[in-house]
């Protein structure tokens, strides 16, 4: 994972700490065509004193925002190096947010706008549908877990909106289980390094006995 990716994850974590209101439901539709994808998403929010949505930028991919409104009113757009942030122009008390954007490049990780208003579990109010993807292009391990309906679309349901969809196979990308394994290894190495550093500082602070 690159420094930009780590910065994006840190930004997303801080963003979610300030969540307000509740996400009553979300319907996200992804149409894949070659190396491009169009994402159309609708979020129904209730009781939000303020509302923001954040999408992370992925390596080897461009994002072109085409449409972002709350009940027909345009959202403010903030372009950042690691992400794009959408903000309601006024304090909403709820409503429907509709977003449309186009992705081009590597599609192994399809980023999604995550709203600051979380769902209230237990709930499976989030639905993600991917169309236009041949079965042979689907990865063996996906995130979230998808099933294929009789019409050929890939469908996932869950409690929360994920920051990305990992469904399209890409030989250049690490598979989902391998990414999880590397994260565990990184945490273990980081924890060991921190313990060694603290131990070394403690030894340096010991008084010299004569």
C-alpha positions, -999 to 999 in steps of 0.1 A, spaced: 0 0 0 14 34 -10 17 65 13 -11 80 -6 -33 50 2 -24 52 38 -32 89 39 -65 82 23 -74 55 49 -64 79 77 -86 106 62 -115 82 59 -111 71 95 -111 107 108 -141 115 85 -162 87 99 -155 97 135 -176 129 129 -206 110 115 -241 123 122 -276 112 114 -284 78 100 -283 62 66 -317 47 60 -306 30 28 -282 31 -2 -285 18 -37 -252 17 -57 -251 7 -93 -218 1 -111 -218 -4 -149 -184 -19 -161 -173 -16 -197 -137 -25 -205 -114 -3 -185 -142 21 -176 -170 21 -151 -199 44 -143 -211 45 -107 -246 58 -99 -254 59 -62 -284 70 -41 -282 75 -4 -313 81 18 -303 100 50 -324 108 80 -318 132 109 -285 146 97 -275 180 110 -247 181 85 -238 157 57 -206 148 39 -195 120 15 -159 110 8 -144 88 -19 -108 77 -20 -86 80 -51 -71 47 -63 -37 42 -79 -38 39 -117 -73 53 -119 -91 86 -126 -124 98 -112 -146 122 -131 -176 135 -110 -206 142 -132 -235 147 -108 -239 152 -71 -271 166 -55 -291 165 -23 -328 166 -32 -319 183 -64 -296 209 -49 -259 207 -59 -234 196 -33 -201 215 -27 -171 196 -41 -136 196 -25 -109 180 -46 -80 166 -25 -49 146 -34 -61 114 -17 -99 118 -20 -129 138 -31 -152 153 -5 -189 163 -10 -206 186 14 -242 198 17 -245 235 10 -269 239 39 -277 219 71 -300 191 58 -325 173 80 -325 144 57 -332 136 21 -319 117 -9 -283 122 -22 -277 112 -58 -241 109 -72 -228 98 -106 -192 96 -115 -170 79 -141 -139 58 -135 -111 50 -160 -81 29 -157 -75 -1 -134 -108 -13 -119 -96 -39 -94 -106 -14 -67 -137 6 -75 -140 34 -49 -174 43 -35 -186 75 -18 -190 68 19 -215 90 37 -208 106 71 -242 93 83 -238 56 92 -264 28 90 -279 15 122 -272 -23 124 -287 -48 123 -297 -38 88 -289 -48 53 -301 -16 37 -271 -12 14 -273 -28 -20 -245 -28 -46 -252 -41 -82 -225 -45 -108 -234 -50 -144 -215 -55 -177 -188 -77 -161 -182 -111 -177 -179 -140 -153 -143 -146 -165 -133 -111 -153 -146 -116 -118 -120 -121 -91 -120 -153 -71 -120 -134 -38 -142 -103 -37 -150 -76 -12 -178 -74 -3 -191 -109 -10 -211 -109 -43 -236 -134 -57 -246 -136 -94 -283 -132 -102 -300 -150 -131 -296 -119 -153 -258 -120 -150 -255 -90 -126 -233 -93 -94 -252 -83 -63 -240 -76 -27 -260 -66 4 -246 -53 36 -250 -31 67 -225 -4 57 -212 13 25 -177 0 19 -150 24 8 -144 3 -23 -155 -27 -43 -129 -54 -52 -146 -75 -79 -128 -71 -112 -98 -94 -115 -64 -77 -122 -32 -98 -123 -12 -67 -113 -32 -63 -80 -28 -83 -48 -58 -105 -41 -80 -95 -11 -68 -123 12 -32 -113 5 -39 -77 13 -54 -87 46 -24 -109 53 0 -81 46 -19 -57 69 -17 -82 97 21 -86 91 26 -48 90 7 -44 123 27 -72 139 61 -57 127 50 -22 137 40 -34 172 73 -53 176 93 -23 164 75 0 189 81 -24 218 119 -27 209 121 11 207 105 16 241 127 -10 256 158 7 242 147 41 256 141 25 290 175 11 291 191 44 282 173 61 310 186 36 337 210 53 360 246 42 359 255 23 390 291 27 403 
